[in-house]
Amino acid sequence: MEHDIGNGFPRDGIDFLRELRENNNKAWFEANRERFSESVQEPARALVRALGKRLEAAYPPTAYDDRKSGGSLMRIHRDVRFSRDKSPYKTNVAMMFAPKGGKRMEAPGFGLQITPEDAGFIAGMFSFPDDLLDRFREALEEGQRRAELESIVTDIIGKLDDDGGYGAYRLGEPDLKRLPRGYPADHQAARWLRYKGLVMYAPEMSIDVLCSPGFIESCMVRFDRMAPLWKWLMGLGSIYAG
């Protein structure tokens, strides 16, 4: 039977993530695997469905996939091959909603991450594929397109949260310390040319709100406010646009 997420994310799921942080090893996880399934994984899949249906309807071609692995929901296992931290499990629940047919982190989309402390939200693209990075930089050369981007970002950042969260909307930090080769230091789009992906962060949602009825609406308020940036990115002519 599918989990009912209408009353909020289960508090035991938050407790599980907190306890996993203190017991990040295979023995503890295996001993608590059933609890993980009931209090974390199944509620997360229900949340993928609830938010996915809303985002799919409001912002096509955004799609969702509620599989336990390989869909919108990020896997719980960490890739430790190149990390000094060999902890085998993530202590958060993350999901990404993007158009079908491409990599989740390389397409315009919406994301949510639940930690033991709060829930975070993003809209945008973490990394431009090479062809889209070229289109992004070409758009920055166009005064009207650049002005649209600046207006969108200013408008989003200037709106304070008023629906149960805290903090403020903010744009991610630039990826490059200097402008790409071939661009003068005083280029009119210098601020934007240092980005190789463009992501907006929404105010975090408190655990009390996350674990209460009606929290889906609070999630959508955040996504709706950041959607103009998503639309601008889709307007670059992404190969995922339809």
Summary of the structure (lengths in Angstrom):
residues: 242
radius of gyration: 19.0
end to end distance: 33.1
largest distance: 59.5
contacts: 712
relative contact order: 0.16
helix: 42%
strand: 15%
